[in-house]
């Protein structure tokens, strides 16, 4: 059996199906086909795969994630969909893929990051990655308003098109957010989070949100709507707000270190060296 590393093959139906089969096998049903067919899989998502006899047996995907931060655009890549078929583990395939990706992107990006589970925290430091903390913001609120946030099913092309337009044309009211990659947002919004999208008429913005008892969890705000206005749109039953992104203005917000079970952020590159002392988190909705 001859193995080879192939990347950027999403238009190859057989290899794409094989990638989907492996993702479903390793991650319990994960599948990229609907995302591809709806036109959201672009060149910003580049799978690097070990292929044997036309079958994908191991993969690490590169997500090109340009980010707005501190008044500038930084060019980052996020690694994700790291997986190996159980029948092919222990053969060094993940190591070979990491080496190839780092070779291809050396000097071409401001930084690389990824999220890893407990079982592989010793793997990524071998490639120059270090673990980084993230910080989350929250505060108590007391809106005296009726709920005006409008649920958006995110099943119609018109819904997707409007949200993509706002993503592509509008600054967000966030200190750190992804630009020029609406496809990664839509990976979640066209599949797993269709029931979490709300339109806020007063500020032409979308809130990706959910409520737990009297707590509003804001995953992100798409558009430049004022955060207090967005929160008020969810009505007077909301007493606390937790953000899964970093607000542009942190005054009045409490800050805590992010802890997510079995999840660790690893980073390398000059952007992370320059911002080592900054307290931010990547939008949870952009995790690959």
HUBEL-V298669 format. One record per pair of residues at least 24 apart in sequence whose C-alpha atoms are under 10 Angstrom apart, sorted by sequence separation. I is the first residue (numbers start at 1). J is the second residue. D is the distance in Angstrom with one decimal. If there is no record, write none. Layout:
i: <I;I>
j: <J;J>
d: <D;D>
//
This chain:
i: <58;59;60;197;201;202;206;207;210;213;214;215;216;217;218;219;220;221;255;257;11;58;59;102;197;200;205;209;213;214;215;216;217;218;219;220;255;10;57;58;59;98;160;163;203;207;211;212;213;214;215;216;217;218;219;220;221;57;58;202;203;207;211;213;214;215;216;217;218;220;19;56;57;58;77;95;99;202;212;56;57;94;95;98;160;200;201;211;11;19;57;58;160;200;211;10;16;57;58;77;95;159;199;200;202;211;10;19;45;47;57;76;77;82;95;154;198;200;201;10;18;22;23;44;45;46;47;48;49;60;75;76;77;78;79;80;81;82;157;172;200;209;246;247;8;9;15;21;22;45;47;48;49;50;58;59;60;75;76;77;78;79;80;81;82;155;156;163;199;200;209;246;247;8;10;21;22;23;45;47;49;58;59;60;74;75;76;77;78;79;80;154;155;170;198;209;245;246;8;10;15;18;19;20;21;22;23;57;58;61;74;75;76;77;78;79;80;153;154;155;163;198;208;245;246;8;9;10;18;19;22;60;61;73;74;75;76;77;78;79;153;154;185;244;245;246;8;9;17;18;19;59;60;166;167;243;244;245;7;8;9;15;16;17;18;19;58;59;62;154;155;166;167;244;245;7;8;9;14;15;16;19;61;153;154;155;166;243;244;245;6;7;8;14;15;60;153;154;243;244;6;7;14;152;153;154;163;5;6;7;50;62;66;151;152;153;154;163;177;5;6;7;49;50;65;66;151;152;153;154;162;177;4;5;6;49;64;151;152;153;177;3;4;5;48;50;65;151;152;174;3;4;5;49;50;65;150;151;152;173;174;2;3;4;49;64;65;149;150;151;172;173;174;2;3;4;48;63;149;150;151;172;173;174;1;2;3;4;6;48;62;63;148;149;150;172;173;174;1;2;3;5;30;63;148;149;150;171;172;173;1;2;3;4;7;48;62;148;149;170;171;172;173;3;5;6;7;8;48;148;149;170;171;172;173;174;3;5;7;8;27;148;152;167;168;169;170;171;172;173;7;26;151;152;167;168;26;27;150;151;152;166;167;26;149;150;151;166;167;23;25;26;149;164;165;166;23;25;26;163;23;25;26;163;22;23;25;19;22;23;221;22;220;19;22;219;220;219;220;218;219;220;219;177;176;177;175;176;177;174;175;176;174;175;176;173;174;175;141;173;174;175;140;141;172;173;174;175;139;172;173;174;208;138;138;138;149;148;149;149;150;147;148;149;150;143;147;148;149;143;145;146;147;148;149;141;145;146;147;148;5;143;144;145;146;147;142;143;144;145;146;147;3;7;141;142;143;145;146;147;5;6;141;143;144;145;146;147;5;143;144;145;193;142;143;144;145;7;142;143;144;5;141;142;143;141;142;143;189;141;142;188;140;141;142;185;187;188;140;141;185;186;187;188;139;140;141;185;186;188;139;140;184;185;187;76;138;139;140;184;185;68;73;75;138;139;183;184;185;68;70;71;73;74;75;137;138;139;176;177;178;182;184;69;70;71;73;74;137;138;175;176;177;178;181;68;69;70;73;136;137;138;175;176;177;68;69;136;137;175;176;67;68;69;136;137;138;178;67;68;69;135;136;137;138;174;177;67;68;135;136;137;66;67;68;135;136;65;66;67;134;138;140;65;66;67;137;139;140;64;65;66;67;138;139;140;64;65;66;137;138;139;64;65;137;138;139;64;136;137;138;63;136;137;138;38;65;135;136;137;64;135;136;137;63;135;136;137;38;134;135;136;134;135;136;133;134;135;133;134;133;134;133;134;132;133;131;132;133;131;132;130;131;132;44;45;129;130;131;132;44;129;130;131;43;44;45;128;129;130;42;44;45;128;129;130;41;42;43;44;128;129;132;40;41;42;121;125;127;128;40;41;42;121;124;125;130;137;40;41;117;118;119;121;124;125;133;135;136;137;39;40;117;118;119;120;121;124;132;133;134;135;136;137;38;40;41;117;118;121;133;134;135;136;40;41;116;117;118;133;134;135;136;36;39;40;115;116;117;133;134;135;35;38;115;116;117;133;134;35;38;114;115;116;40;114;115;116;35;36;114;115;35;38;113;114;115;34;35;113;114;112;113;114;32;35;112;113;34;35;111;112;113;34;111;112;110;111;112;32;110;111;112;113;31;109;110;111;112;109;110;111;107;109;110;111;106;110;115;114;115;114;70;69;79;78;78;76;76;75;74;82;80;81;78;79;80;78;79;78;67;65;63;63;63;62;61;45>
j: <82;83;84;221;225;226;230;231;234;237;238;239;240;241;242;243;244;245;279;281;36;83;84;127;222;225;230;234;238;239;240;241;242;243;244;245;280;36;83;84;85;124;186;189;229;233;237;238;239;240;241;242;243;244;245;246;247;84;85;229;230;234;238;240;241;242;243;244;245;247;47;84;85;86;105;123;127;230;240;85;86;123;124;127;189;229;230;240;41;49;87;88;190;230;241;41;47;88;89;108;126;190;230;231;233;242;42;51;77;79;89;108;109;114;127;186;230;232;233;43;51;55;56;77;78;79;80;81;82;93;108;109;110;111;112;113;114;115;190;205;233;242;279;280;42;43;49;55;56;79;81;82;83;84;92;93;94;109;110;111;112;113;114;115;116;189;190;197;233;234;243;280;281;43;45;56;57;58;80;82;84;93;94;95;109;110;111;112;113;114;115;189;190;205;233;244;280;281;44;46;51;54;55;56;57;58;59;93;94;97;110;111;112;113;114;115;116;189;190;191;199;234;244;281;282;45;46;47;55;56;59;97;98;110;111;112;113;114;115;116;190;191;222;281;282;283;46;47;55;56;57;97;98;204;205;281;282;283;46;47;48;54;55;56;57;58;97;98;101;193;194;205;206;283;284;47;48;49;54;55;56;59;101;193;194;195;206;283;284;285;47;48;49;55;56;101;194;195;284;285;48;49;56;194;195;196;205;48;49;50;93;105;109;194;195;196;197;206;220;49;50;51;93;94;109;110;195;196;197;198;206;221;49;50;51;94;109;196;197;198;222;49;50;51;94;96;111;197;198;220;50;51;52;96;97;112;197;198;199;220;221;50;51;52;97;112;113;197;198;199;220;221;222;51;52;53;97;112;198;199;200;221;222;223;51;52;53;54;56;98;112;113;198;199;200;222;223;224;52;53;54;56;81;114;199;200;201;222;223;224;53;54;55;56;59;100;114;200;201;222;223;224;225;56;58;59;60;61;101;201;202;223;224;225;226;227;57;59;61;62;81;202;206;221;222;223;224;225;226;227;62;81;206;207;222;223;82;83;206;207;208;222;223;83;206;207;208;223;224;81;83;84;207;222;223;224;82;84;85;222;83;85;86;223;83;84;86;81;84;85;283;85;283;83;86;283;284;284;285;284;285;286;286;245;245;246;245;246;247;245;246;247;246;247;248;246;247;248;215;247;248;249;215;216;247;248;249;250;215;248;249;250;285;216;217;218;230;230;231;232;233;231;232;233;234;228;232;233;234;229;231;232;233;234;235;228;232;233;234;235;93;231;232;233;234;235;231;232;233;234;235;236;93;97;231;232;233;235;236;237;96;97;232;234;235;236;237;238;97;235;236;237;285;235;236;237;238;101;236;237;238;100;236;237;238;237;238;239;285;238;239;285;238;239;240;283;285;286;239;240;284;285;286;287;239;240;241;285;286;288;240;241;285;286;288;178;240;241;242;286;287;171;176;178;241;242;286;287;288;172;174;175;177;178;179;241;242;243;280;281;282;286;288;174;175;176;178;179;242;243;280;281;282;283;286;174;175;176;179;242;243;244;281;282;283;175;176;243;244;282;283;175;176;177;244;245;246;286;176;177;178;244;245;246;247;283;286;177;178;245;246;247;177;178;179;246;247;177;178;179;246;250;252;178;179;180;250;252;253;178;179;180;181;252;253;254;179;180;181;252;253;254;180;181;253;254;255;181;253;254;255;181;254;255;256;157;184;254;255;256;184;255;256;257;184;256;257;258;160;256;257;258;257;258;259;257;258;259;258;259;259;264;264;265;264;265;264;265;266;265;266;265;266;267;180;181;265;266;267;268;181;266;267;268;181;182;183;266;267;268;181;183;184;267;268;269;181;182;183;184;268;269;272;181;182;183;262;266;268;269;182;183;184;263;266;267;272;279;183;184;260;261;262;264;267;268;276;278;279;280;183;184;261;262;263;264;265;268;276;277;278;279;280;281;183;185;186;262;263;266;278;279;280;281;186;187;262;263;264;279;280;281;282;183;186;187;262;263;264;280;281;282;183;186;263;264;265;281;282;184;187;263;264;265;190;264;265;266;186;187;265;266;187;190;265;266;267;187;188;266;267;266;267;268;187;190;267;268;190;191;267;268;269;191;268;269;268;269;270;191;269;270;271;272;191;269;270;271;272;270;271;272;269;271;272;273;269;273;287;287;288;288;248;248;266;266;267;269;271;271;271;288;287;288;286;287;288;287;288;288;282;286;286;287;288;288;288;288>
d: <7.7;5.4;9.0;9.7;9.8;9.9;8.7;9.1;10.0;8.7;4.8;6.0;6.2;5.9;6.2;6.2;6.5;8.9;8.6;9.5;9.1;5.6;6.4;8.5;9.9;8.3;8.2;9.6;8.3;5.4;4.6;4.8;4.9;5.0;4.7;6.2;9.6;8.1;8.3;4.1;9.2;9.1;7.9;9.8;7.9;9.8;10.0;9.4;9.2;6.5;5.6;6.3;6.0;6.0;6.6;9.1;9.8;5.7;6.2;8.0;8.0;9.9;8.3;9.6;8.7;7.3;8.5;7.3;8.0;9.6;8.7;8.8;5.2;9.5;8.9;8.8;8.0;8.5;9.8;8.4;8.7;9.7;9.4;7.9;8.6;8.7;9.5;9.8;9.9;8.3;8.5;7.9;7.8;6.6;9.2;8.0;9.5;6.7;8.5;9.8;9.5;9.9;9.4;9.6;8.6;9.9;8.6;9.7;9.7;9.5;9.0;9.2;7.1;9.7;9.1;9.6;9.9;9.9;9.0;8.8;9.4;9.1;9.9;9.3;9.6;9.6;9.0;9.8;9.7;9.7;8.4;5.7;8.3;8.6;7.4;9.2;9.9;9.8;9.9;9.2;6.8;9.9;8.5;8.8;9.7;9.8;9.5;9.6;7.1;9.6;8.3;9.6;9.5;9.0;9.8;8.3;7.3;5.4;5.5;6.6;5.7;6.4;6.5;10.0;9.0;9.3;9.5;10.0;9.5;9.2;9.4;5.7;9.8;7.5;9.0;8.7;7.1;9.7;9.6;9.6;9.4;6.4;7.1;9.9;8.2;5.2;4.9;4.9;4.9;5.1;7.4;6.9;7.0;9.5;9.8;9.5;7.7;6.0;9.6;8.1;8.6;8.2;8.1;9.2;9.9;8.1;9.2;8.6;6.8;9.3;6.3;7.1;5.7;6.6;5.4;7.9;8.8;9.5;6.3;9.1;9.5;9.5;9.9;5.8;7.5;7.9;7.8;8.0;5.9;5.7;9.0;6.6;9.7;10.0;8.4;9.1;7.7;8.6;8.6;9.7;9.3;8.8;9.9;7.6;6.1;7.5;4.9;7.4;9.2;5.6;8.2;7.3;7.4;8.6;9.6;9.7;7.9;4.5;6.4;5.7;8.7;6.9;9.7;9.1;8.5;8.7;8.4;9.5;7.9;8.7;7.4;7.7;9.7;5.9;6.8;5.4;7.0;9.4;7.8;6.9;8.8;8.1;9.0;9.4;5.4;9.7;8.8;9.0;5.7;8.8;8.1;4.3;9.1;8.5;6.9;8.6;5.8;7.6;9.4;8.1;5.9;6.1;9.7;7.8;6.0;9.1;8.6;6.7;5.4;8.8;6.8;9.9;9.5;9.5;7.4;8.3;7.2;7.5;9.1;5.5;6.5;9.8;8.9;8.6;9.9;9.4;7.5;8.0;7.1;9.5;10.0;10.0;8.1;4.6;6.9;9.1;9.3;7.6;5.5;8.5;9.7;9.9;5.5;6.2;9.9;8.7;9.9;6.0;5.3;8.5;6.3;5.4;9.1;9.8;7.5;9.4;8.4;4.4;6.6;9.3;8.1;10.0;5.5;6.7;7.2;9.5;9.9;9.4;5.1;6.4;9.2;7.2;9.4;8.3;4.7;9.2;6.7;9.7;5.8;5.0;9.2;7.0;8.1;9.5;10.0;5.9;7.5;9.6;9.2;9.0;9.5;9.9;9.5;5.8;6.5;6.1;6.9;8.3;6.5;7.0;9.3;9.4;9.7;9.9;8.8;5.1;7.9;8.4;4.9;4.8;7.0;10.0;9.5;9.8;9.4;8.6;9.8;7.1;7.4;8.2;6.2;4.5;6.5;9.6;9.3;9.6;9.6;9.3;7.7;7.7;9.2;5.7;5.7;7.7;6.9;9.3;9.3;9.2;8.7;9.5;9.1;8.8;9.0;9.9;9.9;8.8;6.7;9.5;9.5;7.4;9.5;9.7;9.6;10.0;6.3;9.6;9.6;8.5;9.2;9.5;10.0;7.0;6.9;6.8;8.9;9.6;9.8;6.1;10.0;7.7;9.7;7.6;8.4;9.3;9.9;9.2;9.2;9.8;7.1;7.7;7.5;7.9;8.1;9.0;7.9;9.1;9.2;9.9;7.8;9.1;9.8;6.7;6.7;10.0;9.8;7.0;7.9;6.4;7.2;9.8;6.4;9.6;9.7;8.1;7.5;8.5;8.2;6.4;9.9;7.2;5.6;8.0;5.8;5.4;7.7;9.1;4.5;4.0;9.5;6.7;4.4;7.6;8.8;9.9;9.5;5.9;7.9;9.0;9.9;8.8;8.6;9.8;8.7;9.8;9.2;9.9;8.1;9.4;9.1;8.9;8.9;9.6;8.4;5.1;9.2;8.9;7.5;4.9;5.7;9.6;9.9;8.0;5.2;6.4;8.4;9.1;6.3;7.1;4.6;7.2;9.3;7.9;7.7;7.2;7.3;4.0;9.7;5.5;10.0;8.1;4.6;7.4;9.5;10.0;8.6;8.6;8.7;5.0;6.2;8.8;8.6;9.7;8.9;8.6;7.0;5.3;8.8;9.8;7.4;6.4;5.1;9.0;9.3;9.1;4.9;8.8;9.9;9.8;6.7;7.9;9.6;8.6;9.1;8.3;7.2;9.8;7.0;7.7;8.8;7.1;5.6;6.9;8.8;5.0;8.1;9.9;9.1;8.3;5.7;5.4;10.0;9.3;8.9;9.5;8.8;4.2;7.0;6.4;9.4;9.7;5.9;6.3;8.3;6.0;9.2;9.7;7.4;5.6;8.9;6.2;9.1;9.0;9.8;9.9;5.4;6.9;9.8;8.4;9.8;9.2;10.0;8.7;9.7;9.5;9.9;8.5;4.4;9.1;7.5;9.5;8.7;9.7;7.7;8.8;6.7;9.6;9.2;9.8;6.2;6.0;8.0;7.6;7.1;8.1;9.5;8.8;5.9;7.6;8.4;7.7;5.6;9.2;9.3;6.7;6.6;7.5;4.9;6.5;7.7;9.7;7.6;9.8;5.5;7.1;6.6;7.8;9.9;7.7;6.6;5.4;9.0;9.3;7.1;6.8;9.9;9.3;8.8;5.5;6.2;8.9;6.9;7.8;8.5;4.4;6.7;8.1;9.5;9.3;5.7;5.7;9.8;9.6;9.7;6.2;5.6;8.6;7.8;7.4;8.7;9.7;7.2;6.7;9.5;9.0;5.3;9.2;10.0;7.8;7.6;9.6;5.5;5.8;9.1;6.7;5.8;5.3;8.8;7.7;9.4;5.5;6.6;9.1;8.2;4.6;8.3;8.8;8.9;10.0;5.6;6.6;9.5;6.4;5.4;8.9;8.3;5.6;6.1;9.3;9.8;8.7;4.4;5.8;6.0;5.1;9.3;7.0;5.4;8.8;7.1;8.3;8.8;9.6;8.3;8.0;7.8;7.0;6.9;5.6;8.9;5.7;5.9;8.3;4.4;6.7;8.9;9.2;9.5;5.3;6.4;9.5;6.8;5.7;5.5;9.0;9.6;9.5;8.6;9.5;5.1;6.5;8.6;8.0;8.2;8.3;4.9;9.9;9.8;9.5;9.6;8.4;6.4;8.5;8.8;9.2;9.7;6.9;9.9;8.3;8.9;8.9;7.7;6.1;9.2;9.4;7.5;9.3;9.7;9.8;4.5;8.0;10.0;8.6;8.4;7.6;9.1;9.4;9.3;9.1;8.3;8.9;8.2;7.6;8.5;5.1;9.8;9.6;9.5;10.0;8.2;9.9;9.1;5.5;7.1;9.3;9.9;9.1;9.3;4.8;6.6;8.7;9.7;6.5;5.2;6.6;6.8;8.3;7.7;4.7;7.4;8.2;5.7;5.6;9.7;9.6;9.9;7.3;9.6;5.5;6.2;8.6;4.9;9.3;8.3;9.6;6.3;5.1;9.1;8.4;7.9;9.5;9.9;9.9;5.4;6.5;9.3;8.2;4.7;7.3;7.9;9.4;5.9;6.3;6.1;8.9;7.1;5.5;9.0;9.0;9.3;5.6;6.7;8.4;4.3;9.5;8.3;7.5;5.7;6.5;8.6;8.1;7.3;5.5;8.7;8.3;5.7;6.3;8.9;4.1;9.3;9.8;6.0;6.0;8.9;9.1;10.0;8.0;5.8;5.6;8.7;9.0;5.5;6.7;9.4;9.2;8.4;9.1;9.7;10.0;7.8;8.3;8.1;8.0;9.1;9.5;10.0;10.0;9.2;9.0;8.4;8.9;7.6;9.8;8.2;7.0;9.5;9.4;5.1;8.2;7.1;7.1;9.4;8.8;9.9;9.7;7.4;9.1;8.8;9.6>
//
